[in-house]
Amino acid sequence: MKHTLRAVFPLTIPVLTGYVFMGMAFGILLASKGFAPLWAVVMGVFIYAGSGQFVAVGLMSAGFDPLGAFLVTLMVNARHLFYGISMLERFKDYGKAKWYMIFALTDETFALCLSAKPPTGISEKRFYFTISLLDHIYWIIGCTLGGIIGSALPINTAGIDFVMTALFVVIFLDQWRLKQNRTPALIGLGASIICRIVFGPDLFILACMAALVIIFGVFRKPIERSVSQ
């Protein structure tokens, strides 16, 4: 296990820094709405969805609306449906750990599981499970610290819920900078803009996801050829 941790931890350092600060932002925002720090811990452990948890703060403050909460959460985290489908083959032999791997599949964990390869002598299953577990622990730590700090100190939380949007913008810009072929990024950006105009702010995420599935499904081979060039 020590060898696995030694191999995995350096790969997860960027996630560590991002998750701790994002989790703190969430915990502080939750505390500003009058919730005890324990709520931040529980939500970090059992919900473990950055954007979903930020949305949940508003839903919890607004009152009991289970149908509205379900629809909003589905729209915000619909992208995880596509992550899960792409990982079905990899996770099928994980036994009982498969259910945790599915639960812990966040944006950043998904990216690491796709790009990182286990060193020689380290089990692939243990390698990817450790990535998922460490990322989850980082998020719990951030949520816990934020809940405690937010409850103990008077902090102005104006604009703090923008942290998730800022993270996605940074990830997009970083990918744009590193990729030589930007066709997929341009398709995603174009689909997002068009769906936002046509369907409005409430439905554009689901519409955009559906559009991207169709586009990448129909034009898969030409896009793959353009990316490989």
N, C-alpha and C positions, 0 to 999 in steps of 0.2 A: 504493500500500500504506500510506503514511503517513496518508492521509486515512481509510482504513478503520480503522487502529489508533486514530486519534484519536477516531473515532466509537464504536468498540467498547469500548475500555478502560474508560471511566467506567461502562458498563453491567455490566462484570464485576468491579468492585471488591468488591461483597459476596461474590462467589464467591472472589475472591482471599483475602480475610481468612478465610473459612471453610475453604477448601481447604488453605491453608498450615498453619493450626493443627490441622486434622484429620489432614493428612498427617504432621505432626510427631508427633501422638499415635500414629499407626500406626507410624512409624519407631522411636519410643522403645519401644513395646510389642514390636516385632519384635526390637530389639536386646536387650531384657531376656530374651528366650528364647535368646540366644546367637548370633544371626545377624549376620553382618557388614553394615556399611552398604550395601555393593553390592547386597545382596538387596532392600533397601528401594527403591533406585533402579530395579532391574530390574522389580520388582513394580509400581511406580508407572507405569512406561513401558508394560508389556505387559498387565498385568491391569486397572489403572485402574478399580477398583470399590471404593469406600470400604468399605461393609459387607462385601463379598466378601473384601477383603483382611484385614479384622479377623478374619473367620471363618477365613481361610487360615492365620493365625498358629497357631490352635489345631490345625488339621488337620495342619500341618507338624510340630508338636511331638508329635502323637499317634502318628505312624507312617504307614506306607504303606496307604492304603485308598482306591483310586481311585473305586470305586462310591459309597462314603459321601461322598467329597469332591464328586462330581458332583451327588448328590441334595441335599446341603446347600446348595451354591452355587446350584443351580436354585431352591430354595425362597427363599433370601435375595434373589436378584436376579430373581425371576420377573416383577416389575413392568416390567422392561425389554422384555419381549415385547410389552407393550401400547404402550409408548413407540414401539417400532420400527414397529409396524403403523400407528400414527397418522402416522408420518413417511414412509411409503413413497412417497406421491405427491410430497412436496416434494423428496426426495432422488433421484428417478429420473433427473434430468437432470444430475447432478453428475459423471458420468463416473467416472474412477478414484477421485476424491475421495469418492465415495459410500461406499466401504468404510470409509474413516476416519471419515466422519460417523456411520455406524452404530456403529462401535466406540466413538466418543467421546460417545455419547448418555447422559450421566449425568442424574440428577434435575435438577440446577441448570441444566445446558446445555439440557435439554429445555424447562425453564420459560422460559429466555431466548429460545430459538428460536421459541417460541410467542408470546411477548408483545412482543419487540423487533422494530421495523421499521427497515429500512435507510434512512438519509437519502437525499435526492435526489442523484443522481450517483454513488452507490456501488452496485456490483454486489451483488445479493441473495446470490448464491452465495459471493462473497468475504466478505461481511458475516457470514454464518452460519458459514462455515468458520473465520474468524478467532475468533469466539466459542468454537467448539469447541477450537481449538488453544490459545488463551490459558488456558482452563479446565484443559486437560490439563497445560500447563506449570506452572500454579500447584500442581497436585497433585504433580507430580514434584519441585518445589522443596520442598514441605512434607515429602514422604517422605524426601528426601535429607537435609534438615536434621535431621529426627527421628532418622534412622539414625545420623548423626554424633554428635549430642548424646547419644543413648541409649548409644552405645558409649564415649563419652568421660567421661560423668558418672554417678555412682551415683544413680539416680532411682527413687523408689517408684512403681511403676506400678499400684498397687491402684486399681481403678475406672476406669482410663483407657480400657478397651474400651467404656465406657458413652457415649463421646463421640458415636457415631453415633446412638444412641437419643435423646440430648439434642438433637441437631441436628434430627431429624425432629419432635420435640415442639415446638421453637421455630418451625419452618416451619409446622406445623399451627396453632399459636396466632397466628402472624402472618397467615396466610390467614383465619383465623376473625375476626380483628380488622378486616381490610380488606373482607371480603365482606359485602354487605348481605343476600344470600340464602345461607343456610348449609345448604340441603337436601342437596347432594352430600356435604358434610363430615359431616353427621349420618348419612347412609346408610353412608358409609365407616366411621365410628366404630361404628355399631351392628353392621354386618357383622363388623367385627374382634372385637368383644366376644363376639358369638354364636359365631363360628367358633373363637375361643380356648377357650370353654367346651366346645363340642361335640367339637372335633378335637384339643385339647391343644396344647402349645407346639411340637411337631415338625411338625405338618401345617397349622396354622391359616393360614399365609401363603398357601399354594397354594389352600386352600379359600376363603379370603377373596377372592383374586383371581378365582377362578372365579365366586363368588357375585356380585361386583361387575359382572363382564362380563354375566352373565345379567340382573341388575337394571337396569343402564343400557341394555342392549340392548332389553329388553322394555318398559321404562317411559321410553324415551329422550325421546319427545315431551312427556309431562307434566313431566318434570324440566327440560327446556329451557325450557318455558313458565314454570315457577316461577322459574327463574334469571333470565329476561329481564324479569320483572315488577319 
